[in-house]
C-alpha cells in the first residue's frame, strides 16, 4: 500500500485519510485563504514579467525551504546535530561541517 500511518492523541491518519472512515465523514474542508494558482510555470513567468510574486518565490518561501533541506544533508554527512547561524550562513558548532556548504570551483569558474 505504501501509505504512512500517523497515530496521534486525537486520531489516526493513513495517507491522506482519517480512520476510521466515520471520522473522515465528519471532517469539514478548511476555508480557502490563499489565491488559487494558475500553475507553477505560469506563476513564475508572470512574476518574471513584473506580475505578483510566485507563491513559491525564492525570498519568502523557496529559499528558506531549500536551506533547511540542504542543512539536513550537511547534518547527515557530519553524522550529528548542527547549529546554524542563518544570518552569517555558517554552521557554528562544527567548523569541518561547513565544507559541505560550498564546493571548490575550478580555476576561472569562481563566483
GIKA-V827500 format. One record per run of one state. SS is the DSSP state (A for helix, B for strand, O for the rest). FROM is the first residue (numbers start at 1). TO is the last residue. If there is no record, write none. Layout:
BEGIN
ss:SS from:FROM to:TO
ss:SS from:FROM to:TO
END
This chain:
BEGIN
ss:O from:1 to:4
ss:B from:5 to:7
ss:O from:8 to:11
ss:B from:12 to:14
ss:O from:15 to:16
ss:B from:17 to:19
ss:O from:20 to:20
ss:A from:21 to:26
ss:O from:27 to:39
ss:A from:40 to:48
ss:O from:49 to:57
ss:A from:58 to:78
ss:O from:79 to:83
ss:B from:84 to:85
ss:O from:86 to:89
ss:B from:90 to:91
ss:O from:92 to:94
ss:A from:95 to:100
ss:O from:101 to:111
END
